[in-house]
Amino acid sequence: MFNKILIANRGEIALRIIRTCKEIGIKTVAIYSTADKDSLHVRFADEAVCIGPPSPAKSYLDPIRIMAAAEITNADAIHPGYGFLAENADFAEICRQHGIKFIGPTPEMIRKMGDKITAKETMIKAGVPVVPGSEGLLKVLDKGLKKASEIGYPIILKATAGGGGRGMRIVRKPEDFEEQWNLAKNEARVSFGNDGIYIEKYIENPRHIEIQIVGDQYGNVAHLSERDCSIQRRHQKLVEESPSPLMTKELRKSMGDAAIKAGKSIKYEGLGTVEFLVDKHKNFYFMEMNTRIQVEHTVTEEVIEFDLVKEQIKIAAGIPISGKSYIPKMHAIECRINAENPYKNFSPSPGLITAYHSASGQGVRVDSHAYAGYVIPQYYDSMIAKLICKARTREEAIKKMKRALEEYIIEGVKTTIPFHLKLMEDKRFTSGKFDTSFMDDFVMDEEKEPTE
């Protein structure tokens, strides 16, 4: 087992990893930018190293500064969390070259699944269902138009290096193709430094369901059931839950088997998530694979009573997994609490938290680095907490979530708590009959915005 792990991240996920490390007797090193000097992950780690100014490019995204921190503290492993360098194959390679264990898959695995075209080709070979589309990147507009015509509209243009909804454009008719093609390529170039574009058939109003998998270096792969991530805005997830209201015993087995196939096809090592789109006929299609721990891993932890970070660390240390697949024992829902104003188009709301009271009680979990007096920086993601509620049934979990949201107090900044409260009372949501188009006509009444 490792003696000391450096956490190459910040905020709630860094704090989450520190907690597990403390429980299993591993020393921790926090890294932080000058904007994060008062963050809780800095306070609760055994050691902390400032690695630069607020800009991510000069701190959390700088491999040289991070490796220097690992070397001066004698860390023998690095946990990347999610975001930043978590799916950066070059960073994983640097760790390997320096004899420091990267807690995650190998650089080769990250490269294979990080490029969406390569990932799709890999899944086709593995026999995993994929969305019909182009066989590779489309570099010429005319070929793109021809392929779109063959597939049939609507289609979706996707950046091969994309993520977070950037470099994606839906095209419903041929006369709009050229404009959306140029917009997608330009956005991909600016966001990822790679303007590679491919085409897929656009699945109208699907469910977004992902399967958590776990694999070890001995070729064992298992799945830890599903999460439904269909409540999202501009391809950004807002709420996740498990089990999915859509799921049946037969569909779970089919999707679980496909996810295991995906993992075994690349001899996957560590935690990973295979994401699928599911149409109204319950046909499912591979969308992408995330080669890291997910924001919403907490949902899975609650329904199967399993510490996923601990499992990650054990796998990285060479301990084999049991190979057992799991199904949910409870129902859990997670609401992402962002420092955003839901009444003003979810605009960011950084600043000073003047009052903070966390929700609590049986079946309520809060993962957060926020506290009264904490200043939310403007430089990073706006998520400040994850509120997870579990109960025996979905109906009970929704009621518990509503109660927990009502007692969760964050003042001084705007948050998405009012949005989640309204969502918990929405009949479409409570019925479980929704899809990824849910937010298209969900409106927050600005006249009802509370005043401080």
Buried (B, 14 or more C-beta within 10 A) or exposed (E): EBEBBBBBBBBBBBBBBBBBBBEEEBBBBBBBBBBBEEBBBBBBBBBBBBBBEBBBEBBBBBBEBBBBBBEEBEBBBBBBBBBBBBBBBEBBBBBEEEEBBBBBBBBEBBBBBBBBBBBBBBBEEBEBBBBEBBEEBBEEEEEBBEBBEEBEBBBBBBBBBBBEEBBBBBBEEEEBBEEBBEBBBEBBBEBBEBBBBBBBBBBEEBBBBBBBBBBBBEEBBBBBBBBBBBBBBEEBBBBBBBBBBBBEEEBBEBBBBBBBBBBBBBBBBBBBBBBBBBBEEBBBBBBBBBBBBBBBBBBBBBBBEBBBBBBBBBBBBEEEBEEEBBBBBBBBBBBBBBBBBBBEEBEBBBBEBEEBEBBEEEBBBBBBBBEBEBBBBEBBBBBBBBBBBBBEEBEBBBBBBBBBBEEBBBBBBBBBBBBBBBBBEEEEBBEBEBBBEBBEEBEBEEEEEEEE
